[in-house]
Amino acid sequence: MLVKNIMISVDKLTTLNLSDTVEQAISTINSHNLLSLPVVKDKKFIGIISKQCLYADYFQQEQSKEDFLKRPISEFMKTSISTVYKDDLVETAVHMLNAKNLQFIPVLNSKDEFAGIITHKAVFSTLTNVFGFGHTRMVVTTHDMKGRLAKLADIIYKQGGNIISIVELDIEVMDLRQIVLRVDVENVKKLSKKLEENGFRVRRIDEI
């Protein structure tokens, strides 16, 4: 899956201008119940302003509140921010979110223009869909033989079911493989019986 498939596009975002003051930035961040915002100029991503950093800078400086609020955000924003491109793999963005401890990752298009962001929430929502949470979960073991997945899929299809997600694991037991799948099927007990009849061992069923 690519970044562009799960990113929040720039037209749906609130952004700050390089010329905005600290007061304007805090007001905008608070009004949208956010913690930080991207700073953009002429379609280019410039940096990130976070409310936490602004407050920290304020308490470290000997300056009146009024004067501090009038200062431009360009003096406080973080500019050394890792970015990804729309056609990068989602895994690249996920690694950056974890490694850099960022609230979001800026996304650029092929012209290096700001195109949107990737957030933790977007990643989690995507993983939820990919892994089929909310559908029946089955754990099946089978012998390590050619065509096992095709045979499994055929049985599920003939029982009127759909495979939402499937993962095959090596359980380090000679000649055995474990398959974890999420299925959409009307009668999971009937499906389980058919699988057993065809050489699969159903280890666990969780109906959610």
VEXPAVEX-17451 format. One line per field, with one value per residue (C-alpha): residue in three letters; residue number from 1; x, y, z. Coordinates in steps of 0.001 Angstrom, whole numbers, plus 500000, padded with zeros to 6 digits. Example, Ala and Ser with C-alpha at 12.3 -4.5 7.8 and 13.67 -1.06 7.14 Angstrom:
# VEXPAVEX-17451
residu <- [ALA/SER]
num <- [1/2]
px <- [512300/513670]
py <- [495500/498940]
pz <- [507800/507140]
***
This chain:
# VEXPAVEX-17451
residu <- [MET/LEU/VAL/LYS/ASN/ILE/MET/ILE/SER/VAL/ASP/LYS/LEU/THR/THR/LEU/ASN/LEU/SER/ASP/THR/VAL/GLU/GLN/ALA/ILE/SER/THR/ILE/ASN/SER/HIS/ASN/LEU/LEU/SER/LEU/PRO/VAL/VAL/LYS/ASP/LYS/LYS/PHE/ILE/GLY/ILE/ILE/SER/LYS/GLN/CYS/LEU/TYR/ALA/ASP/TYR/PHE/GLN/GLN/GLU/GLN/SER/LYS/GLU/ASP/PHE/LEU/LYS/ARG/PRO/ILE/SER/GLU/PHE/MET/LYS/THR/SER/ILE/SER/THR/VAL/TYR/LYS/ASP/ASP/LEU/VAL/GLU/THR/ALA/VAL/HIS/MET/LEU/ASN/ALA/LYS/ASN/LEU/GLN/PHE/ILE/PRO/VAL/LEU/ASN/SER/LYS/ASP/GLU/PHE/ALA/GLY/ILE/ILE/THR/HIS/LYS/ALA/VAL/PHE/SER/THR/LEU/THR/ASN/VAL/PHE/GLY/PHE/GLY/HIS/THR/ARG/MET/VAL/VAL/THR/THR/HIS/ASP/MET/LYS/GLY/ARG/LEU/ALA/LYS/LEU/ALA/ASP/ILE/ILE/TYR/LYS/GLN/GLY/GLY/ASN/ILE/ILE/SER/ILE/VAL/GLU/LEU/ASP/ILE/GLU/VAL/MET/ASP/LEU/ARG/GLN/ILE/VAL/LEU/ARG/VAL/ASP/VAL/GLU/ASN/VAL/LYS/LYS/LEU/SER/LYS/LYS/LEU/GLU/GLU/ASN/GLY/PHE/ARG/VAL/ARG/ARG/ILE/ASP/GLU/ILE]
num <- [1/2/3/4/5/6/7/8/9/10/11/12/13/14/15/16/17/18/19/20/21/22/23/24/25/26/27/28/29/30/31/32/33/34/35/36/37/38/39/40/41/42/43/44/45/46/47/48/49/50/51/52/53/54/55/56/57/58/59/60/61/62/63/64/65/66/67/68/69/70/71/72/73/74/75/76/77/78/79/80/81/82/83/84/85/86/87/88/89/90/91/92/93/94/95/96/97/98/99/100/101/102/103/104/105/106/107/108/109/110/111/112/113/114/115/116/117/118/119/120/121/122/123/124/125/126/127/128/129/130/131/132/133/134/135/136/137/138/139/140/141/142/143/144/145/146/147/148/149/150/151/152/153/154/155/156/157/158/159/160/161/162/163/164/165/166/167/168/169/170/171/172/173/174/175/176/177/178/179/180/181/182/183/184/185/186/187/188/189/190/191/192/193/194/195/196/197/198/199/200/201/202/203/204/205/206/207/208]
px <- [500000/501215/501268/498795/496185/495913/497232/495107/495302/496305/492852/491443/494107/494537/497968/499917/501683/505303/504253/501770/502456/502673/499284/497699/499298/498118/494625/494419/495809/493407/490355/490865/491749/495172/498697/500692/500305/502368/503769/503464/504679/503990/502862/506136/506349/508490/508220/506057/504797/503684/501874/504105/507283/505825/504929/508363/510084/507925/508858/512546/512647/512500/509884/506389/503494/502328/505693/506125/502724/503624/506747/506628/506387/509412/511536/510187/509158/511008/512396/514482/511500/511590/509171/507801/506454/502958/504242/506378/505318/503199/505798/508294/505968/505156/508856/509379/506403/507822/511505/511111/508311/506310/502574/502480/504743/504537/503846/505240/504241/506581/507156/508250/505079/503245/500509/499271/500193/500295/499046/499114/495315/495367/497905/495948/492687/494328/495791/492366/490897/493805/493698/489925/489181/485476/485306/485548/489122/490255/493578/494270/497245/498076/500907/503521/502331/502063/498645/497483/496347/494501/492728/491822/490452/488396/486760/485869/484477/482300/480901/479804/482559/485040/488611/489165/492806/495212/498661/500754/503201/506060/505383/508759/507146/508362/506066/503392/502248/499852/497351/495580/492676/489696/486613/483143/480996/477430/478024/481519/480857/479956/483064/485190/483808/484565/488110/488655/487262/489799/492895/493036/493150/491078/492860/490800/487757/486988/483671/483673]
py <- [500000/503487/506636/508383/505728/506678/510242/513242/515561/519206/520466/518858/520289/523458/524969/527983/530677/531582/535147/534125/535247/533028/534337/533400/529963/529151/530411/528245/525165/525543/526229/522922/521020/520054/519837/520943/522190/522256/525564/526099/528775/528806/525165/524140/522476/524678/523147/522279/524411/522665/524216/522391/523858/527367/527156/525751/528585/531174/530017/529895/533513/536738/538466/539759/537646/540397/540709/536955/536510/539087/537240/535320/531553/531353/531908/528802/526217/522947/522668/519489/517218/513932/513719/511020/511058/510099/507029/505758/502608/503085/501054/503881/506387/504011/503537/507317/507908/505457/506329/510121/510298/512696/513391/513349/512939/515527/514108/515642/515187/514647/518426/518514/520420/519804/517257/516213/514280/510756/510391/507623/507479/506963/504155/502429/502730/501189/498302/497690/497308/495273/492758/492516/493379/492901/489668/486060/485001/481439/479779/476728/474379/472316/470266/472171/471118/472822/474319/474462/478106/477545/474540/476534/479422/477035/475451/478845/479991/476881/477571/481025/482814/485548/485830/489301/488777/485867/485398/482237/481598/479185/477608/475831/472411/470048/469877/472134/475672/477900/480061/482966/484339/486646/485471/486712/483588/482875/479500/479301/475935/474372/475892/474559/471054/471195/472321/469446/466989/468226/467837/471209/471398/474285/475366/478363/480408/483894/485350/489130]
pz <- [500000/499152/501277/498955/499758/503429/503713/504648/501635/502009/500983/504141/506454/508441/507863/509092/507089/507626/508491/511203/514749/517798/518895/515566/515654/519176/518371/515249/516993/519924/517759/515961/519144/517789/519186/516151/512581/509389/508146/504395/501972/498224/498337/499983/503385/505638/509106/512098/514956/518140/521057/523511/522017/521979/525665/526503/524626/526375/529862/528955/527826/529788/527698/528326/527147/524810/523073/522821/521158/518502/517360/514046/514174/511875/514985/516706/514137/513625/510112/510193/509630/507752/504829/502550/499018/497905/496083/498972/500790/503912/505817/505283/506943/509806/510548/510623/512919/515433/515087/515065/517662/515483/515545/511758/508731/505921/502461/499260/495628/492666/492464/496118/496981/500246/499502/502948/506076/507470/511067/513670/513484/509706/510036/512808/510867/507811/509804/511330/507851/506484/509330/509147/512758/513374/511365/512537/513271/512647/513436/511294/511036/507984/506551/504577/501145/497792/497042/500671/500466/497197/498723/501842/499771/497633/500690/502142/498776/498448/501937/500800/502690/501886/503131/504598/505566/505762/507319/507188/510022/510554/513965/513899/514035/511339/508312/509851/509002/510921/509064/510759/508793/509113/507273/506495/506591/507693/509352/510817/512488/509159/507606/510453/509918/506186/506852/509277/506721/504183/506325/508069/511868/513257/516435/517408/516389/517672/516557/516957]
***
